[in-house]
Amino acid sequence: MILRAQTNFVEFLEQVLEVLKGVEIDKTECSILLESVQKQQLVIPVVGNFSAGKSTLLNRFLEKSVLPTGITPETSLATELHYSANERIEAFSNNDEKAESFELNERSFEVIKENAAKYSYLKVYFNNEALKNSAPLVFVDMPGFDSPISSHTHAILEYL
């Protein structure tokens, strides 16, 4: 699913490239722009108070319990949800570089939570039809605004 405006622009660029086929002109910039527009993502942070059910809501959307939930603050880092056949978690450091990759499982989330200070945000890649069909939307599970843990508020501000 590409957003309507994005689809219209992609179609326009494809038409431009088709017209330019017969013209001796460098089409590289137009091709690069087309590729960039096709890959553009719309990030949707799921925000709310501590223990409001943000992770539970996203798990419901995914139709599987992927994200940790509980009455204690479970989401300590902003966690982007992406579709991929290759399931994994990627943890990013404060300078936006990928720091580590983990298998997508409960134990990995526990290890990440214990070492959350090392990371600024996570990307979870999950083989899931709901994520596949909602592209280019990227849902982000955010820590709660009124979490009793100050690093959660820092994680929200850092990500946004």
MOSULGI-V285996 format. One record per pair of residues at least 24 apart in sequence whose C-alpha atoms are under 10 Angstrom apart, sorted by the first residue. I is the first residue (numbers start at 1). J is the second residue. If there is no record, write none. Layout:
BEGIN
i=I j=J
i=I j=J
END
This chain:
BEGIN
i=1 j=132
i=1 j=133
i=1 j=134
i=1 j=135
i=1 j=136
i=1 j=137
i=2 j=37
i=2 j=38
i=2 j=39
i=2 j=40
i=2 j=41
i=2 j=133
i=2 j=134
i=2 j=135
i=2 j=136
i=2 j=137
i=3 j=40
i=3 j=41
i=3 j=42
i=3 j=134
i=3 j=135
i=3 j=136
i=3 j=137
i=6 j=37
i=6 j=38
i=6 j=39
i=6 j=40
i=6 j=136
i=7 j=37
i=7 j=38
i=9 j=34
i=9 j=37
i=9 j=38
i=10 j=34
i=10 j=35
i=10 j=36
i=10 j=37
i=10 j=38
i=13 j=37
i=38 j=136
i=39 j=135
i=39 j=136
i=40 j=135
i=40 j=136
i=40 j=137
i=41 j=135
i=41 j=136
i=41 j=137
i=41 j=138
i=42 j=135
i=42 j=136
i=42 j=137
i=42 j=138
i=42 j=139
i=43 j=80
i=43 j=81
i=43 j=136
i=43 j=137
i=43 j=138
i=43 j=139
i=43 j=140
i=44 j=80
i=44 j=81
i=44 j=137
i=44 j=138
i=44 j=139
i=44 j=140
i=44 j=141
i=45 j=78
i=45 j=79
i=45 j=80
i=45 j=138
i=45 j=139
i=45 j=140
i=45 j=141
i=45 j=142
i=45 j=156
i=45 j=159
i=45 j=160
i=46 j=78
i=46 j=79
i=46 j=80
i=46 j=139
i=46 j=140
i=46 j=141
i=46 j=142
i=46 j=143
i=46 j=144
i=47 j=78
i=47 j=140
i=47 j=141
i=47 j=142
i=47 j=143
i=47 j=144
i=47 j=145
i=47 j=156
i=48 j=141
i=48 j=142
i=48 j=143
i=48 j=144
i=48 j=145
i=48 j=146
i=49 j=142
i=49 j=143
i=49 j=144
i=49 j=145
i=49 j=146
i=49 j=147
i=50 j=74
i=50 j=75
i=50 j=142
i=50 j=143
i=50 j=144
i=50 j=145
i=50 j=146
i=50 j=147
i=50 j=148
i=50 j=149
i=50 j=152
i=51 j=75
i=51 j=143
i=51 j=144
i=51 j=145
i=51 j=146
i=51 j=147
i=52 j=144
i=52 j=145
i=53 j=144
i=54 j=140
i=54 j=141
i=54 j=142
i=54 j=143
i=54 j=144
i=55 j=79
i=55 j=140
i=55 j=141
i=55 j=142
i=55 j=143
i=56 j=141
i=57 j=141
i=58 j=139
i=58 j=140
i=58 j=141
i=61 j=130
i=61 j=131
i=62 j=126
i=62 j=127
i=62 j=128
i=62 j=129
i=62 j=130
i=62 j=131
i=63 j=128
i=63 j=129
i=63 j=130
i=64 j=128
i=65 j=106
i=66 j=104
i=66 j=105
i=66 j=106
i=66 j=109
i=66 j=124
i=66 j=126
i=67 j=104
i=67 j=105
i=67 j=106
i=67 j=109
i=67 j=124
i=67 j=141
i=68 j=105
i=68 j=106
i=68 j=109
i=68 j=110
i=72 j=147
i=72 j=148
i=73 j=143
i=73 j=144
i=73 j=147
i=73 j=148
i=73 j=149
i=73 j=152
i=74 j=109
i=74 j=110
i=74 j=113
i=74 j=143
i=74 j=144
i=74 j=152
i=75 j=109
i=75 j=113
i=75 j=116
i=75 j=141
i=75 j=142
i=75 j=143
i=75 j=144
i=75 j=147
i=75 j=152
i=75 j=155
i=76 j=112
i=76 j=113
i=76 j=114
i=76 j=116
i=76 j=117
i=76 j=120
i=76 j=121
i=76 j=122
i=76 j=141
i=76 j=142
i=76 j=143
i=76 j=144
i=76 j=147
i=76 j=149
i=76 j=150
i=76 j=151
i=76 j=152
i=76 j=153
i=76 j=154
i=76 j=155
i=76 j=156
i=77 j=112
i=77 j=113
i=77 j=116
i=77 j=117
i=77 j=119
i=77 j=120
i=77 j=121
i=77 j=122
i=77 j=140
i=77 j=141
i=77 j=142
i=77 j=143
i=77 j=144
i=77 j=151
i=77 j=152
i=77 j=153
i=77 j=154
i=77 j=155
i=77 j=156
i=77 j=158
i=77 j=159
i=78 j=119
i=78 j=120
i=78 j=121
i=78 j=122
i=78 j=123
i=78 j=140
i=78 j=141
i=78 j=142
i=78 j=143
i=78 j=152
i=78 j=155
i=78 j=156
i=78 j=157
i=78 j=158
i=78 j=159
i=78 j=160
i=79 j=120
i=79 j=121
i=79 j=122
i=79 j=123
i=79 j=124
i=79 j=138
i=79 j=139
i=79 j=140
i=79 j=141
i=79 j=142
i=79 j=143
i=79 j=159
i=80 j=121
i=80 j=122
i=80 j=123
i=80 j=124
i=80 j=125
i=80 j=138
i=80 j=139
i=80 j=140
i=80 j=141
i=80 j=142
i=81 j=122
i=81 j=123
i=81 j=124
i=81 j=125
i=81 j=126
i=81 j=131
i=81 j=137
i=81 j=138
i=81 j=139
i=81 j=140
i=81 j=141
i=82 j=123
i=82 j=124
i=82 j=125
i=82 j=126
i=82 j=127
i=82 j=128
i=82 j=131
i=82 j=132
i=82 j=134
i=82 j=135
i=82 j=136
i=82 j=137
i=82 j=138
i=82 j=139
i=82 j=140
i=83 j=124
i=83 j=125
i=83 j=126
i=83 j=127
i=83 j=128
i=83 j=129
i=83 j=130
i=83 j=131
i=83 j=132
i=83 j=133
i=83 j=134
i=83 j=135
i=83 j=136
i=83 j=138
i=84 j=124
i=84 j=125
i=84 j=126
i=84 j=127
i=84 j=128
i=84 j=129
i=84 j=131
i=84 j=132
i=85 j=125
i=85 j=126
i=85 j=127
i=85 j=128
i=85 j=132
i=86 j=125
i=86 j=126
i=86 j=127
i=87 j=124
i=87 j=125
i=87 j=126
i=87 j=127
i=87 j=128
i=88 j=123
i=88 j=124
i=88 j=125
i=88 j=126
i=88 j=127
i=89 j=122
i=89 j=123
i=89 j=124
i=89 j=125
i=89 j=126
i=90 j=119
i=90 j=121
i=90 j=122
i=90 j=123
i=90 j=124
i=90 j=125
i=91 j=116
i=91 j=118
i=91 j=119
i=91 j=120
i=91 j=121
i=91 j=122
i=91 j=123
i=91 j=124
i=92 j=118
i=92 j=119
i=92 j=120
i=92 j=121
i=92 j=122
i=92 j=123
i=93 j=117
i=93 j=118
i=93 j=119
i=93 j=120
i=93 j=121
i=93 j=122
i=94 j=118
i=94 j=119
i=94 j=120
i=94 j=121
i=94 j=158
i=94 j=159
i=95 j=119
i=95 j=120
i=96 j=120
i=96 j=121
i=98 j=122
i=98 j=123
i=116 j=151
i=116 j=152
i=116 j=155
i=117 j=151
i=117 j=155
i=119 j=155
i=120 j=154
i=120 j=155
i=120 j=156
i=120 j=158
i=120 j=159
i=121 j=155
i=121 j=156
i=121 j=158
i=121 j=159
END
